[in-house]
Amino acid sequence: AGTVTHLVFGIQPSSAAAGASISPAVTVELLDANNNIVASDNTTTVSLAFGANPGGGALTGGESVTVSNGVATFSGLSIDKAGTGYTLVASSGPAHGTVTSNAFKVTPAALASIVISPATASIAAGTTQTYTVEGFDAYGNSRGDVTGSTVFTVSTGAACAGVDCGSNLAGDYTVTGTDGAFTDTAALTVTSLSQTISFPDLSGVRLDQTAPATLASASSTLPVTYSTSSTTCSVTSGGLISLLHAGDCTIAADQSGNGTYAAADQVSQTFTIAKGNQTITFVSLADKTLLNSPVTISATASSGLPVSFASNSLSICTVSGTSVSLVALGLCSITASEAGSDDWNGATAVTQTFEIKLAAQTISFPDLSGVRLDQTAP
């Protein structure tokens, strides 16, 4: 053979997995002008570099190799990134030029890790998040979707059905995907559902009437509680209103939420309590004699306010508080009244009349004993 004039690939690079040695080993031959191997050359060095690098990989084992019998053998040649259309360029100095290999492919290596997507998610209580999983080799090359071979679990309080995970309870959860020996986790936040309160208007009433019914309801169907800061009324947590005074009464409705629902905005309703109507119950009086004086009278108002008494016949009887003095014979007329207050309208007056009569009397006459004419008369 003559002098080296050019280079050729004796064994072209073949497809290989990322990080794995290309097999069979790539060789580069030194040829003369007649395309014969210059077997006498054992000193020239040949090196390899990327021609096309579609995966952005790093080439290992392409450093300078000294030929043996005119052939450079690159054992342990590997590329770490997957890609299609890689080419290598061999060179051994300006005099020999360069040569480009055939295109070849680097495929991902064995599964080494998985990544759940999305890594973080926020959903409303009662809904679910759908997850996917991508597999990667030790060099960061994607092995594509491995969702189908991944089992999903989630921390206590939530549940997964296949690739869908969620909870009816608000909170922070950890979703774990497992594919064989490989796992990854994702953060799942479940937020409370919102709710609203519907509170119908409360109708105004008088103080002596029945209080309006509270009919508030929450869209969550959770129970509503009631409260008031008004001094005109009171209300139980269950919504039973008591009327205390005339004026405006404001009732507030609340729903504090639970593990699924956030607290609702408070809703209030105001109604007016008008002055109450009251009645007087005046106990009737039997006829009396002057000997019965003084007489005690009694009357009550439905409002509970004190009743006042006045005589309509002062020449026959007079009144002081609840005591009636009988002055003369005749009809005694007494009127009971209650003038009202800030809370109550005045009551309709009630009058009772009785007669003051002559007192009845009797004669007591003991028996007369018999005597003789000569004795003292009985």
Sequence and secondary structure as in RCSB ss.txt:
>XXXX:A:sequence
AGTVTHLVFGIQPSSAAAGASISPAVTVELLDANNNIVASDNTTTVSLAFGANPGGGALTGGESVTVSNGVATFS
GLSIDKAGTGYTLVASSGPAHGTVTSNAFKVTPAALASIVISPATASIAAGTTQTYTVEGFDAYGNSRGDVTGST
VFTVSTGAACAGVDCGSNLAGDYTVTGTDGAFTDTAALTVTSLSQTISFPDLSGVRLDQTAPATLASASSTLPVT
YSTSSTTCSVTSGGLISLLHAGDCTIAADQSGNGTYAAADQVSQTFTIAKGNQTITFVSLADKTLLNSPVTISAT
ASSGLPVSFASNSLSICTVSGTSVSLVALGLCSITASEAGSDDWNGATAVTQTFEIKLAAQTISFPDLSGVRLDQ
TAP
>XXXX:A:secstr
     EEEEEE    EETTS  SS EEEEEE TTS B TT  S EEEEEES  TT   EES S EE BTTEEEET
T EESS EEEE EEEES GGG EEE   EEEE  S  EEEEESSEEEEETT EEE EEEEE TTS EEEE GGG 
EEEE TT EEETTEEE SS EEEEEEEEETTEEEEEEEEEE B   EE      EETTS       EETT    E
EE   SSEEE TT  EEE SSEEEEEEEE    SSB     EEEEEEEE B   EEE     EEGGG SEE  EE
ETT    EEEES TTTEEEETTEEEE SSEEEEEEEE    SSB     EEEEEEEE               TTS
   
